[in-house]
Amino acid sequence: MALTLRTPPGRARHPKAHTRKLTCRHLTEYAHLLPALATIALLAAPVAPGDVSTSGKVTPADAASAVLVLACAVRLLRNRRRLLSPAAAAVLGAPLVGFAVATVTSPDPGASATGFVRYAQVFVLVPAALVLLLRDRRDFAVVAGAVVALALVQGGIGVWQYATGTGASYQGEDVRAVGTFGPSDIMGMATVVAYGVVIAAGYALAPGRRAVRTGAAVCAALLLVPLTVSFSRGTWIATALALAVTALLAGWRQAVRVLAALAACAVLLVGGVGVGSQMITQRLASITQVTDAPDQSVTDRYTLWSAALSMWREHPAAGVGLKRFPDERDSHASLALDSGSDTAGAGQTFTREPLLSPHNMYLLALSEQGLIGCGLLAGSWAALLAAGGARLHRARRAARRPLLPAPRTAAAPGAAGRLRARGAVAPGLAAVGLLLWQAVDFLYADIGGPSTPLTAVLLGLTAWWALNSTDEPAR
């Protein structure tokens, strides 16, 4: 609460009085975002690996996301605000039907009930809470900036791990950057860093203040280093496609600049400064060898995909039930499947980590939820992408609209309207880029691990952009 002291007539106000008032006001202005910021910040804390033979570990970030949902509910009750619009409720709530059907029809409803809670948290409750809590694009920028800050922290730790040989084991050397997530969540750091790259690229490509665009471009360039030494092929592919589409959405001139910058960064990283040039080159080459000469990890993935499809063929409508893939895996997988993956390094001893999912979100949903659940879940994402792309198109068209001369007494409204439209492009590019990245990455990954709460937060950011019809919602 801002406290203002009245100054007696003829007495000068203390020069720091205005500063104290502004500081207090700024602290309270974004207080409603604290649970979301806490969820992001807690992802920087190391998480004990625990028992790798089981899933469903609850992390501090998971607890913070639960507080986020509770805080949103309390805020709605206290302020008596209107809930989601019917369209937003339909888009965000539709997957709940598929989750419920898969839980009720499961042979083990108890185990599937925990899966229902997890899926509802990641894909419905946390995104809906952010849609209701975010007021305007400044709130969006605060949360998105926190994600970029987390990516810089995790990326810095990952680069240090690579440089000092204290990362996760890769080809017999402890050089794989994993941040604080450890080898048990091998793609955690890569996912966080990729989120930061896409957000920073969106703000760098959008019209706006030069300082913001320059800072965002620098952040995106810095984050490419830890993304490279994460050795995550799926993350590389998803990031490259998301950046290319984001650049095209920003304009063809921007696309040319981005492609030139990415090419220069690739040459500098791999050839110029020798950032693991041989390992990175081999890893890049392996992307084109996934069908001709796949390595064991690719073979395991193909086998798991085949097992997921086999489960779906036996239960096409409702699937085998949430959290039931590990129980059904061995009866549907071929002998080519390895018993688990080897994890070591980054402060952890050698461990055989079981393969508990097909590492493909679409096939995981198809096998556990059938056509009903998978269709509703993918349909919700498709609706968000279509709505977000349409809103971005409107924002870009408004930003390009010529500003006609206006009378001196009425000059401000037109100028302010165009400035608002230009400022709305940055969150639009970031949101659409994030959803594109997630849609591609889900071809190679699924939910699970300590980084999962961040996926829920990012889906909330994209849902806010897609489901709000105005650029400046009322406070």
C-alpha positions as CSV (number, residue, x, y, z in Angstrom):
1,M,0.0,0.0,0.0
2,A,1.4,3.4,-0.9
3,L,1.4,6.0,1.9
4,T,1.4,9.7,1.0
5,L,2.2,12.3,3.6
6,R,0.8,15.8,3.0
7,T,3.4,18.6,2.9
8,P,2.5,21.7,4.9
9,P,2.1,24.9,2.8
10,G,5.4,26.7,2.2
11,R,7.5,23.7,3.1
12,A,9.5,21.8,0.5
13,R,8.8,18.1,0.2
14,H,11.7,15.8,1.0
15,P,13.4,14.7,-2.3
16,K,13.1,11.0,-1.4
17,A,9.4,11.2,-0.6
18,H,8.3,10.6,-4.2
19,T,10.8,7.8,-4.6
20,R,9.4,6.0,-1.5
21,K,5.9,6.3,-2.8
22,L,6.8,4.9,-6.3
23,T,8.8,2.0,-4.8
24,C,5.9,0.9,-2.5
25,R,3.5,1.2,-5.4
26,H,5.6,-0.9,-7.7
27,L,6.0,-3.6,-5.0
28,T,2.3,-4.0,-4.6
29,E,1.5,-3.6,-8.3
30,Y,2.9,-7.0,-9.1
31,A,2.3,-8.8,-5.8
32,H,-0.4,-11.0,-7.5
33,L,2.4,-12.5,-9.7
34,L,4.5,-13.7,-6.7
35,P,3.3,-17.3,-6.8
36,A,4.1,-17.6,-10.5
37,L,7.5,-16.0,-10.0
38,A,8.2,-18.3,-7.1
39,T,7.3,-21.3,-9.3
40,I,9.9,-20.2,-11.8
41,A,12.5,-19.3,-9.2
42,L,12.3,-22.6,-7.4
43,L,13.3,-24.4,-10.6
44,A,16.8,-23.0,-10.0
45,A,17.2,-25.0,-6.8
46,P,18.8,-28.5,-7.1
47,V,16.4,-31.4,-6.7
48,A,17.4,-34.7,-5.2
49,P,17.1,-37.5,-7.7
50,G,15.2,-39.9,-5.4
51,D,14.1,-43.2,-6.6
52,V,14.4,-43.2,-10.4
53,S,12.4,-46.4,-10.7
54,T,9.2,-44.5,-9.9
55,S,7.5,-41.4,-11.3
56,G,5.4,-38.7,-9.8
57,K,7.9,-36.9,-7.6
58,V,6.7,-33.6,-6.0
59,T,9.2,-30.8,-6.2
60,P,9.1,-27.3,-4.5
61,A,8.1,-25.9,-7.9
62,D,5.1,-28.2,-8.0
63,A,4.1,-27.0,-4.5
64,A,4.5,-23.3,-5.7
65,S,2.3,-24.0,-8.7
66,A,-0.4,-25.4,-6.3
67,V,-0.1,-22.1,-4.3
68,L,-0.5,-20.3,-7.6
69,V,-3.8,-22.0,-8.3
70,L,-5.0,-21.5,-4.8
71,A,-4.0,-17.8,-4.9
72,C,-5.9,-17.3,-8.1
73,A,-9.0,-18.9,-6.5
74,V,-8.8,-16.7,-3.4
75,R,-8.3,-13.6,-5.6
76,L,-11.4,-14.4,-7.7
77,L,-13.6,-15.0,-4.6
78,R,-12.3,-11.8,-2.9
79,N,-12.7,-9.5,-5.9
80,R,-15.8,-11.3,-7.2
81,R,-14.3,-11.2,-10.7
82,R,-15.9,-12.9,-13.7
83,L,-14.4,-16.3,-14.5
84,L,-13.1,-17.4,-17.8
85,S,-15.2,-16.6,-20.9
86,P,-17.2,-19.6,-22.3
87,A,-14.7,-19.9,-25.2
88,A,-11.7,-19.9,-22.9
89,A,-13.3,-22.3,-20.5
90,A,-14.1,-24.7,-23.4
91,V,-10.5,-24.5,-24.8
92,L,-8.8,-25.0,-21.5
93,G,-11.3,-27.3,-19.9
94,A,-11.8,-29.7,-22.8
95,P,-8.8,-31.9,-21.9
96,L,-10.3,-32.6,-18.5
97,V,-13.0,-34.7,-20.2
98,G,-10.3,-37.0,-21.7
99,F,-8.4,-37.2,-18.4
100,A,-11.6,-38.2,-16.6
101,V,-12.6,-40.8,-19.1
102,A,-9.1,-42.4,-19.1
103,T,-9.2,-42.4,-15.3
104,V,-12.6,-44.0,-14.9
105,T,-12.0,-46.7,-17.5
106,S,-8.5,-47.5,-16.2
107,P,-7.9,-51.0,-14.8
108,D,-6.2,-49.3,-11.9
109,P,-8.2,-46.2,-11.1
110,G,-6.1,-45.4,-8.0
111,A,-2.9,-45.0,-9.9
112,S,-4.7,-43.2,-12.7
113,A,-6.2,-40.7,-10.2
114,T,-2.7,-39.4,-9.5
115,G,-2.2,-39.1,-13.2
116,F,-5.4,-37.1,-13.4
117,V,-4.2,-34.6,-10.8
118,R,-0.8,-34.2,-12.6
119,Y,-2.4,-33.7,-16.1
120,A,-4.9,-31.3,-14.7
121,Q,-2.2,-29.3,-13.0
122,V,0.0,-29.0,-16.1
123,F,-2.5,-28.6,-18.8
124,V,-5.6,-27.0,-17.2
125,L,-5.3,-25.5,-13.7
126,V,-1.9,-23.6,-13.9
127,P,-2.6,-22.3,-17.4
128,A,-6.1,-21.1,-16.4
129,A,-4.7,-19.5,-13.2
130,L,-2.3,-17.5,-15.3
131,V,-5.0,-16.5,-17.8
132,L,-7.0,-15.1,-14.9
133,L,-4.0,-13.5,-13.0
134,L,-2.2,-11.7,-15.9
135,R,-3.8,-8.3,-16.5
136,D,-1.9,-6.9,-19.4
137,R,1.3,-7.3,-21.5
138,R,3.4,-5.8,-18.6
139,D,2.4,-8.7,-16.4
140,F,3.3,-11.0,-19.3
141,A,6.7,-9.4,-19.7
142,V,7.4,-9.8,-15.9
143,V,6.7,-13.5,-16.0
144,A,8.5,-14.0,-19.4
145,G,11.5,-12.0,-18.1
146,A,11.7,-14.3,-15.1
147,V,11.8,-17.3,-17.4
148,V,14.7,-15.7,-19.4
149,A,16.5,-15.0,-16.1
150,L,16.1,-18.7,-15.0
151,A,17.4,-19.8,-18.4
152,L,20.5,-17.6,-18.0
153,V,21.1,-19.1,-14.6
154,Q,20.6,-22.7,-15.7
155,G,22.5,-22.0,-18.9
156,G,25.5,-20.5,-17.0
157,I,25.6,-23.5,-14.7
158,G,25.5,-25.8,-17.8
159,V,28.3,-24.0,-19.6
160,W,30.4,-24.3,-16.4
161,Q,29.7,-28.0,-16.2
162,Y,30.8,-28.4,-19.8
163,A,33.9,-26.3,-19.4
164,T,35.0,-28.0,-16.2
165,G,34.0,-31.6,-17.0
166,T,31.4,-31.8,-14.2
167,G,28.3,-32.3,-16.3
168,A,26.3,-35.5,-17.1
169,S,28.1,-38.3,-18.8
170,Y,28.1,-38.2,-22.6
171,Q,30.3,-40.5,-24.7
172,G,32.3,-41.4,-21.7
173,E,33.0,-37.8,-20.6
174,D,31.2,-35.7,-18.0
175,V,30.6,-32.8,-20.4
176,R,26.8,-32.7,-21.0
177,A,25.2,-29.5,-19.7
178,V,22.2,-30.3,-17.4
179,G,22.2,-27.4,-15.0
180,T,20.7,-28.1,-11.5
181,F,18.4,-30.8,-12.9
182,G,21.0,-33.5,-13.0
183,P,21.3,-36.5,-15.3
184,S,17.9,-37.9,-14.1
185,D,16.2,-35.0,-16.0
186,I,18.6,-34.9,-18.9
187,M,16.5,-32.5,-21.0
188,G,15.5,-30.2,-18.1
189,M,18.1,-27.5,-18.7
190,A,17.8,-27.7,-22.5
191,T,14.1,-27.1,-22.2
192,V,14.5,-24.1,-19.9
193,V,17.2,-22.6,-22.1
194,A,15.1,-23.1,-25.2
195,Y,12.2,-21.3,-23.6
196,G,14.5,-18.4,-22.8
197,V,15.8,-18.3,-26.4
198,V,12.3,-18.2,-27.9
199,I,11.1,-15.5,-25.6
200,A,14.1,-13.4,-26.0
201,A,14.0,-13.8,-29.8
202,G,10.3,-12.7,-29.8
203,Y,11.1,-9.5,-28.0
204,A,14.3,-8.9,-30.1
205,L,12.3,-9.2,-33.4
206,A,9.3,-7.1,-32.4
207,P,9.1,-3.3,-32.8
208,G,9.8,-1.5,-29.6
209,R,12.5,0.3,-27.6
210,R,16.0,-0.2,-28.8
211,A,17.3,-1.0,-25.4
212,V,14.8,-3.8,-24.9
213,R,15.4,-5.3,-28.3
214,T,19.2,-5.1,-27.9
215,G,19.1,-6.7,-24.5
216,A,16.8,-9.5,-25.7
217,A,19.0,-10.2,-28.7
218,V,22.1,-10.4,-26.4
219,C,20.2,-12.9,-24.1
220,A,19.1,-15.0,-27.0
221,A,22.7,-15.2,-28.4
222,L,24.2,-16.1,-25.0
223,L,21.6,-18.8,-24.4
224,L,22.6,-20.5,-27.7
225,V,25.9,-21.6,-26.0
226,P,24.3,-23.8,-23.2
227,L,21.7,-25.0,-25.7
228,T,24.5,-26.3,-27.9
229,V,26.3,-28.1,-25.2
230,S,23.1,-29.7,-23.9
231,F,23.5,-32.2,-26.8
232,S,19.7,-32.5,-27.1
233,R,18.8,-33.2,-30.7
234,G,15.1,-32.8,-30.2
235,T,15.5,-29.4,-28.5
236,W,17.8,-28.2,-31.3
237,I,15.2,-29.1,-33.9
238,A,12.3,-27.5,-32.0
239,T,14.3,-24.3,-31.3
240,A,15.4,-24.0,-34.9
241,L,11.9,-24.4,-36.3
242,A,10.4,-22.0,-33.7
243,L,13.0,-19.3,-34.4
244,A,12.5,-19.7,-38.2
245,V,8.7,-19.3,-37.9
246,T,8.9,-16.5,-35.4
247,A,11.3,-14.6,-37.7
248,L,8.9,-15.1,-40.7
249,L,6.0,-13.9,-38.6
250,A,8.0,-10.8,-37.7
251,G,8.7,-10.0,-41.4
252,W,10.9,-11.3,-44.2
253,R,13.6,-8.8,-43.5
254,Q,13.8,-9.9,-39.9
255,A,13.9,-13.5,-41.1
256,V,16.9,-12.9,-43.3
257,R,18.7,-11.2,-40.4
258,V,17.9,-14.0,-38.0
259,L,19.0,-16.7,-40.4
260,A,22.3,-14.9,-41.1
261,A,22.9,-14.4,-37.3
262,L,22.1,-18.1,-36.6
263,A,24.5,-19.2,-39.3
264,A,27.2,-16.9,-37.9
265,C,26.7,-18.2,-34.4
266,A,26.8,-21.8,-35.6
267,V,30.1,-21.3,-37.3
268,L,31.5,-19.4,-34.3
269,L,30.3,-22.0,-31.8
270,V,31.3,-25.1,-33.7
271,G,34.3,-24.1,-35.8
272,G,35.5,-20.7,-34.4
273,V,36.0,-21.3,-30.7
274,G,35.8,-25.1,-30.7
275,V,32.9,-25.6,-28.4
276,G,33.1,-29.4,-28.4
277,S,33.3,-29.2,-32.2
278,Q,33.8,-33.0,-32.8
279,M,31.0,-34.0,-30.3
280,I,28.6,-31.4,-31.6
281,T,29.3,-32.3,-35.3
282,Q,28.7,-36.0,-34.5
283,R,25.5,-35.2,-32.7
284,L,24.3,-33.0,-35.6
285,A,25.2,-35.7,-38.1
286,S,23.2,-38.3,-36.0
287,I,20.0,-36.4,-36.7
288,T,20.1,-37.5,-40.3
289,Q,21.1,-41.1,-39.3
290,V,18.0,-41.8,-37.2
291,T,16.6,-44.1,-40.0
292,D,19.8,-45.4,-41.6
293,A,22.0,-46.2,-38.6
294,P,20.2,-45.2,-35.4
295,D,22.0,-45.3,-32.1
296,Q,20.7,-47.2,-29.1
297,S,18.7,-44.2,-27.7
298,V,17.0,-43.8,-31.1
299,T,16.3,-47.5,-31.3
300,D,14.8,-47.4,-27.8
301,R,12.6,-44.5,-28.8
302,Y,11.3,-46.2,-31.9
303,T,10.5,-49.3,-29.8
304,L,8.7,-47.3,-27.2
305,W,6.7,-45.5,-30.0
306,S,5.7,-48.9,-31.4
307,A,4.7,-50.1,-28.0
308,A,2.5,-47.0,-27.5
309,L,0.8,-47.6,-30.8
310,S,0.2,-51.2,-29.9
311,M,-1.5,-50.1,-26.7
312,W,-3.7,-47.7,-28.6
313,R,-4.8,-50.4,-31.1
314,E,-6.0,-52.6,-28.2
315,H,-7.8,-49.7,-26.5
316,P,-8.6,-47.2,-29.2
317,A,-11.2,-45.1,-27.5
318,A,-10.1,-44.5,-23.9
319,G,-6.5,-45.9,-23.9
320,V,-5.0,-48.1,-21.2
321,G,-5.4,-45.5,-18.4
322,L,-3.4,-42.6,-17.1
323,K,0.0,-43.6,-15.6
324,R,-0.4,-47.1,-17.1
325,F,2.2,-47.0,-19.8
326,P,5.0,-48.4,-17.6
327,D,2.8,-51.4,-16.6
328,E,1.8,-52.2,-20.2
329,R,5.2,-51.4,-21.8
330,D,6.9,-54.9,-21.6
331,S,3.9,-56.7,-23.0
332,H,3.8,-54.5,-26.1
333,A,7.5,-53.7,-26.7
334,S,9.9,-55.8,-28.8
335,L,13.2,-57.3,-27.7
336,A,15.1,-54.4,-29.2
337,L,14.1,-52.2,-26.2
338,D,16.9,-51.8,-23.7
339,S,16.0,-52.2,-20.0
340,G,16.9,-48.6,-19.2
341,S,19.2,-45.7,-19.9
342,D,22.5,-45.1,-18.2
343,T,22.8,-41.9,-16.2
344,A,25.9,-40.6,-14.4
345,G,27.9,-37.5,-13.7
346,A,26.9,-34.0,-12.4
347,G,27.4,-35.2,-8.8
348,Q,25.5,-38.4,-9.2
349,T,26.7,-42.0,-9.3
350,F,26.0,-44.4,-12.2
351,T,22.3,-45.3,-12.3
352,R,20.1,-47.3,-14.7
353,E,17.0,-45.2,-15.2
354,P,14.0,-47.1,-16.4
355,L,12.1,-45.9,-19.5
356,L,8.7,-45.0,-18.2
357,S,7.3,-43.2,-21.2
358,P,7.5,-43.2,-25.0
359,H,9.2,-39.8,-25.1
360,N,6.5,-38.5,-27.3
361,M,3.6,-36.6,-25.7
362,Y,1.2,-37.3,-28.5
363,L,1.8,-41.1,-28.4
364,L,1.7,-41.0,-24.6
365,A,-1.7,-39.4,-24.7
366,L,-2.9,-41.7,-27.4
367,S,-1.8,-44.9,-25.6
368,E,-3.0,-43.8,-22.1
369,Q,-6.1,-41.8,-23.1
370,G,-7.1,-43.1,-26.5
371,L,-8.6,-41.0,-29.3
372,I,-10.9,-39.2,-26.9
373,G,-8.2,-37.8,-24.6
374,C,-5.5,-37.3,-27.3
375,G,-8.0,-35.5,-29.6
376,L,-9.2,-33.2,-26.9
377,L,-5.7,-32.4,-25.7
378,A,-4.2,-31.8,-29.1
379,G,-7.3,-29.9,-30.2
380,S,-6.9,-27.5,-27.3
381,W,-3.4,-26.8,-28.3
382,A,-4.4,-26.3,-31.9
383,A,-7.2,-23.9,-30.9
384,L,-4.6,-21.9,-28.8
385,L,-2.2,-21.8,-31.7
386,A,-4.9,-20.6,-34.2
387,A,-6.3,-18.0,-31.8
388,G,-2.8,-16.8,-30.9
389,G,-1.7,-16.5,-34.5
390,A,-4.9,-14.6,-35.4
391,R,-4.4,-12.1,-32.5
392,L,-0.7,-11.7,-33.5
393,H,-1.8,-10.9,-37.1
394,R,-4.2,-8.3,-35.9
395,A,-1.5,-6.7,-33.6
396,R,1.1,-6.6,-36.5
397,R,-1.5,-5.1,-38.8
398,A,-2.4,-2.4,-36.3
399,A,1.3,-1.7,-35.7
400,R,1.9,-1.1,-39.4
401,R,-1.2,1.2,-39.8
402,P,-0.1,4.7,-40.9
403,L,-0.6,7.4,-38.3
404,L,-2.5,10.3,-39.9
405,P,-1.8,13.8,-38.7
406,A,-4.3,14.9,-36.0
407,P,-5.3,18.2,-34.6
408,R,-3.1,19.5,-31.8
409,T,-5.8,18.8,-29.2
410,A,-6.4,15.3,-30.2
411,A,-2.9,14.1,-31.2
412,A,-2.4,11.8,-28.2
413,P,-5.1,9.1,-28.7
414,G,-3.8,8.1,-32.2
415,A,-0.2,8.0,-31.2
416,A,-0.9,6.1,-28.0
417,G,-3.0,3.6,-29.9
418,R,-0.2,2.8,-32.3
419,L,2.3,2.6,-29.5
420,R,0.0,0.1,-27.7
421,A,-0.3,-1.9,-30.9
422,R,3.5,-2.0,-31.5
423,G,4.1,-3.0,-27.9
424,A,1.6,-5.9,-28.3
425,V,3.7,-7.6,-31.0
426,A,6.5,-8.7,-28.7
427,P,4.4,-10.9,-26.4
428,G,2.5,-12.2,-29.4
429,L,5.7,-13.4,-31.1
430,A,7.0,-14.9,-27.9
431,A,3.7,-16.7,-27.1
432,V,3.2,-18.1,-30.6
433,G,6.9,-19.1,-30.8
434,L,6.6,-20.9,-27.4
435,L,3.5,-22.8,-28.5
436,L,5.2,-23.8,-31.8
437,W,8.3,-24.9,-29.9
438,Q,6.3,-27.0,-27.5
439,A,4.2,-28.6,-30.3
440,V,7.4,-29.7,-32.1
441,D,9.3,-30.7,-28.9
442,F,6.4,-33.0,-27.8
443,L,7.3,-35.1,-30.8
444,Y,10.5,-36.1,-28.9
445,A,9.6,-35.5,-25.3
446,D,6.7,-35.6,-22.8
447,I,5.9,-34.3,-19.4
448,G,7.8,-35.5,-16.4
449,G,10.7,-34.4,-14.3
450,P,11.4,-31.3,-12.2
451,S,11.1,-28.9,-15.2
452,T,7.4,-29.9,-15.8
453,P,5.9,-27.0,-13.8
454,L,7.6,-24.5,-16.1
455,T,5.8,-26.2,-19.1
456,A,2.6,-25.4,-17.3
457,V,3.6,-21.8,-16.8
458,L,4.6,-21.4,-20.4
459,L,1.3,-22.9,-21.5
460,G,-0.4,-20.3,-19.3
461,L,1.5,-17.4,-21.0
462,T,0.5,-18.7,-24.5
463,A,-3.1,-19.2,-23.3
464,W,-3.3,-15.7,-22.0
465,W,-2.2,-14.3,-25.3
466,A,-4.6,-16.4,-27.3
467,L,-7.7,-16.1,-25.2
468,N,-7.7,-12.4,-24.5
469,S,-9.4,-10.4,-27.2
470,T,-7.9,-7.0,-26.4
471,D,-4.3,-5.8,-26.2
472,E,-4.9,-4.1,-22.9
473,P,-7.3,-6.0,-20.6
474,A,-8.9,-3.9,-17.9
475,R,-7.2,-3.9,-14.5
